[in-house]
């Protein structure tokens, strides 16, 4: 599955529309997508959305 991850670049940064970044990644589940991002980056994950289709 492909997931759209909305995040802040800094763990202590408050989520705001102006500072939200987007990352797309492939993972078997949303839980594994979150673990992958948290393991490899210092990002503050705001939301993970599963994308359907291609």
N, C-alpha and C positions, 0 to 999 in steps of 0.2 A: 504494500500500500504506500501511497505517497501522502505525506503529511505537510501541512503548512504550519510553521511554528512562528508565532509572534513573540518577540523578545525585546528586552532592553539590554544594551551592551554592558551595563554595569550592574552587579548584584544589588547595590544599594540605591539604584535609580528608581524613582517612582514611575509606574506605568502612565504614560501620556501619549496621546496620538502623535505629537510632534517628534517624539524620540523612539517610537516603536519601529523596529526593523522586522523584516520577513525573511525566513529561511525555509526552503523546501528540501525535504529529505525522504528517503525510502527506508521503511522499517516494517517489521511484521505486525506491530501493534503500537498504539499510542504510548503505552507504558515504556516500551523499549525505545521509542523515539525520544521520549523525555530523558531516559537514562543515557542515551547516546549523546544528547546535547549537553546535559549536565556533566558528564564525564570528560568531555573534550573541550569545553569552553567555559568562560566565567559569566555566561549570560544569565539574566533573570528571565525565565520563561513566563510569559503572560498567558498564552493560550495555544493549544494544539488542536488543529482541525484536520480531520480526514478528508481528503479530496477523492471524489469518485470519478471514474472514467479515465481517459488518457491525459 
